[in-house]
Amino acid sequence: QVQPVESGGGLVQPGGSLRLSCVASGSIFIFRTSGVGWYRQAPGKQRELVAAIGRGGSTNYLDSVKGRFTISRDNAKNTVYLQMNTLKPEDTAVYYCNVDSQFGGYWGQGTQVTVSS
């Protein structure tokens, strides 16, 4: 099993930046051989995939965050990051990390990101 734990959320003004971290505990083998995605869910909306990174480092992004967000992973630290720049009010949501393994998906508890002046 893997337990992802997110951190790094908070309140930021429009145009600001935040870096989210997803640290995995448990089976490091599962983490390092799995893709990891960052999802978000705003009030009244469905959860959506924001960015994902494969075990080999390939990435993909939601169109609305391309050029502003960057996902990366550091397997030595069992961590996946989401660097978020030029934040907009519509980026406000709870952000979740998901480890997508051959044994199933493992979700973290989420971290709140609020973009407001």
SERO-4910 file (N, C-alpha, C, O; in steps of 0.05 Angstrom, whole numbers):
BEGIN
 pado doro    nc1    nc2    nc3   cac1   cac2   cac3    cc1    cc2    cc3    oc1    oc2    oc3
  Gln    A     17    -24      0      0      0      0     17     25      0     41     24      8
  Val    A      5     47     -9     18     73     -9      0     93      3    -24     92     -1
  Gln    A     11    111     19     -5    133     31      7    159     22     29    167     32
  Pro    A     -6    173      3      4    200     -5     -6    221     15    -28    220     25
  Val    A     11    240     21      4    262     38     11    288     24     35    293     17
  Glu    A     -9    305     19     -5    330      6      1    353     26     -8    352     49
  Ser    A     16    373     16     21    397     32     27    419     13     32    415    -11
  Gly    A     28    444     24     36    467      8     14    485     -1     19    506    -13
  Gly    A    -11    477      5    -33    495     -2    -34    520     15    -19    522     35
  Gly    A    -53    538      8    -55    562     24    -70    583      9    -82    578    -12
  Leu    A    -70    607     20    -83    630      7    -62    647     -7    -41    653      4
  Val    A    -67    653    -32    -48    668    -49    -64    688    -66    -86    683    -73
  Gln    A    -51    711    -72    -64    730    -89    -62    722   -118    -45    707   -126
  Pro    A    -81    732   -135    -79    726   -163    -52    735   -174    -41    756   -167
  Gly    A    -40    717   -191    -14    722   -202      8    710   -185     31    709   -194
  Gly    A      2    700   -162     22    689   -144     28    660   -151     18    649   -170
  Ser    A     45    648   -134     54    621   -138     52    604   -113     54    614    -91
  Leu    A     49    578   -117     50    559    -95     64    534   -106     62    528   -130
  Arg    A     76    519    -88     87    492    -96     74    472    -77     78    473    -53
  Leu    A     59    453    -89     48    431    -74     67    408    -74     81    403    -94
  Ser    A     66    393    -52     82    369    -50     64    345    -43     45    347    -28
  Cys    A     71    323    -54     58    297    -48     79    278    -40     95    268    -57
  Val    A     80    272    -14    100    253     -4     87    226      1     66    224     15
  Ala    A     99    205     -9     88    179     -7    102    163     15    127    162     16
  Ser    A     87    150     31     98    131     51     86    103     45     67    101     29
  Gly    A     98     83     57     89     56     52    107     43     31    131     43     35
  Ser    A     95     31     10    110     16     -9    124     35    -29    111     46    -47
  Ile    A    150     39    -25    165     57    -43    166     44    -71    166     59    -91
  Phe    A    167     18    -72    167      4    -98    142     12   -114    144     18   -138
  Ile    A    119     11   -101     94     18   -115     95     47   -125     89     53   -147
  Phe    A    104     65   -107    105     93   -115    123     97   -139    116    111   -158
  Arg    A    147     86   -138    167     91   -159    160     78   -185    170     86   -206
  Thr    A    142     59   -185    134     45   -210    106     54   -219     95     41   -236
  Ser    A     96     75   -208     69     84   -214     69    112   -225     86    129   -219
  Gly    A     48    118   -241     43    145   -248     30    159   -225     17    147   -208
  Val    A     33    186   -224     21    202   -203      6    225   -216     17    238   -234
  Gly    A    -17    231   -206    -33    253   -216    -40    273   -194    -45    265   -171
  Trp    A    -42    298   -202    -53    318   -185    -81    325   -196    -85    331   -219
  Tyr    A   -101    323   -178   -129    329   -185   -138    353   -168   -125    360   -148
  Arg    A   -159    365   -176   -171    386   -160   -202    384   -161   -213    375   -181
  Gln    A   -214    394   -140   -243    395   -139   -251    421   -126   -246    426   -103
  Ala    A   -266    436   -142   -277    462   -132   -305    456   -122   -318    437   -130
  Pro    A   -315    474   -105   -342    470    -94   -363    468   -116   -364    485   -134
  Gly    A   -380    447   -115   -401    444   -135   -391    433   -162   -407    431   -181
  Lys    A   -366    426   -164   -355    416   -189   -344    388   -186   -338    379   -164
  Gln    A   -341    375   -209   -329    348   -208   -299    350   -205   -286    370   -213
  Arg    A   -287    329   -194   -258    328   -192   -247    325   -220   -257    310   -237
  Glu    A   -225    340   -225   -212    339   -251   -182    335   -249   -170    344   -229
  Leu    A   -171    322   -269   -142    318   -270   -129    343   -279   -135    354   -301
  Val    A   -110    353   -263    -96    377   -270    -69    371   -284    -63    384   -304
  Ala    A    -55    352   -273    -29    345   -285    -22    316   -276    -30    307   -255
  Ala    A     -7    303   -293      1    276   -287     30    271   -296     39    283   -316
  Ile    A     43    253   -282     71    246   -290     74    216   -289     66    203   -269
  Gly    A     85    204   -310     89    176   -311    113    168   -296    129    184   -287
  Arg    A    117    141   -293    140    132   -277    166    139   -292    187    140   -279
  Gly    A    164    142   -318    188    149   -334    192    180   -337    211    189   -348
  Gly    A    172    195   -326    175    224   -326    159    238   -347    159    263   -349
  Ser    A    144    223   -363    126    237   -383    104    252   -368     95    243   -347
  Thr    A     96    274   -380     76    291   -367     53    298   -385     56    298   -409
  Asn    A     31    305   -373      9    317   -388     -7    335   -369     -6    332   -345
  Tyr    A    -20    355   -382    -32    376   -366    -60    383   -377    -67    379   -400
  Leu    A    -77    392   -358   -102    404   -365    -97    429   -382    -78    444   -376
  Asp    A   -112    433   -403   -107    455   -421   -105    482   -407    -88    499   -413
  Ser    A   -122    486   -387   -124    512   -374   -100    518   -356    -97    541   -347
  Val    A    -83    498   -351    -60    503   -334    -33    501   -349    -12    506   -338
  Lys    A    -35    493   -375    -10    491   -391      5    517   -391     -7    539   -396
  Gly    A     31    516   -387     47    540   -387     48    554   -360     64    572   -356
  Arg    A     31    545   -341     31    558   -314     38    538   -293     52    545   -273
  Phe    A     31    512   -296     36    492   -276     57    473   -287     59    467   -311
  Thr    A     74    462   -269     94    442   -276     94    420   -255     96    425   -231
  Ile    A     91    396   -265     92    372   -247    120    359   -250    131    358   -272
  Ser    A    130    350   -227    156    337   -228    157    316   -205    140    317   -187
  Arg    A    176    298   -207    178    278   -186    207    275   -178    226    277   -195
  Asp    A    211    269   -153    238    263   -142    235    236   -128    227    235   -105
  Asn    A    242    214   -142    239    188   -130    256    183   -106    250    167    -89
  Ala    A    279    197   -105    297    193    -82    283    204    -56    289    195    -34
  Lys    A    265    223    -60    250    234    -37    221    224    -36    205    233    -19
  Asn    A    214    206    -54    187    195    -55    166    217    -56    146    217    -42
  Thr    A    172    237    -73    155    261    -74    149    269   -102    166    267   -120
  Val    A    125    278   -106    116    291   -131    108    320   -125     94    325   -105
  Tyr    A    117    338   -141    112    366   -137     93    377   -159     92    367   -181
  Leu    A     78    398   -151     63    413   -171     70    443   -166     60    455   -147
  Gln    A     86    454   -184     92    482   -183     71    497   -198     66    492   -221
  Met    A     58    515   -184     36    531   -196     43    560   -196     47    573   -175
  Asn    A     45    571   -220     51    599   -224     28    614   -236     10    602   -247
  Thr    A     29    640   -235      8    657   -246    -20    647   -239    -37    643   -256
  Leu    A    -24    643   -214    -49    631   -204    -72    650   -209    -70    675   -208
  Lys    A    -95    638   -215   -120    653   -221   -141    645   -200   -140    623   -189
  Pro    A   -161    662   -196   -183    654   -178   -196    628   -185   -205    613   -168
  Glu    A   -197    621   -211   -210    596   -219   -193    572   -213   -202    549   -217
  Asp    A   -169    576   -203   -152    553   -194   -159    545   -165   -149    525   -154
  Thr    A   -177    561   -152   -185    554   -125   -199    527   -123   -218    523   -137
  Ala    A   -188    510   -106   -199    483   -104   -184    468    -82   -164    478    -72
  Val    A   -194    445    -75   -178    426    -60   -162    409    -80   -174    398    -98
  Tyr    A   -137    407    -75   -119    393    -93   -111    366    -80   -103    364    -57
  Tyr    A   -114    345    -96   -110    317    -87    -88    304   -103    -85    309   -127
  Cys    A    -72    288    -90    -52    271   -103    -63    243   -105    -75    232    -87
  Asn    A    -58    230   -129    -67    203   -133    -44    187   -144    -32    194   -165
  Val    A    -37    165   -131    -17    146   -141    -32    124   -156    -47    109   -144
  Asp    A    -27    123   -182    -42    105   -199    -26     80   -204    -10     79   -223
  Ser    A    -29     60   -187    -12     36   -188    -27     13   -201    -51     14   -205
  Gln    A    -13     -8   -207    -25    -33   -217    -43    -46   -197    -59    -64   -204
  Phe    A    -41    -38   -172    -58    -50   -151    -82    -32   -144    -98    -39   -127
  Gly    A    -84    -10   -158   -106      9   -153    -96     37   -148    -71     42   -147
  Gly    A   -114     55   -143   -107     83   -139   -106     89   -109   -123     80    -94
  Tyr    A    -87    105   -101    -85    114    -73    -87    144    -72    -72    158    -86
  Trp    A   -106    154    -56   -111    182    -54   -101    194    -28   -102    181     -7
  Gly    A    -92    219    -30    -86    234     -6   -111    248      5   -132    245     -6
  Gln    A   -107    263     26   -130    276     39   -136    303     27   -157    315     32
  Gly    A   -118    314     11   -122    339     -3   -110    363     12   -106    362     36
  Thr    A   -105    384     -3    -96    409      8   -110    432     -6   -113    432    -30
  Gln    A   -119    451     10   -136    473     -1   -118    494    -13    -98    503     -1
  Val    A   -125    502    -37   -113    525    -51   -134    546    -56   -155    541    -68
  Thr    A   -129    570    -45   -148    592    -49   -134    616    -62   -114    626    -51
  Val    A   -144    624    -85   -132    647    -99   -152    670    -98   -173    669   -110
  Ser    A   -144    690    -83   -162    712    -78   -147    737    -69   -126    735    -56
  Ser    A   -157    760    -77   -145    785    -68   -159    795    -43   -152    816    -33
***
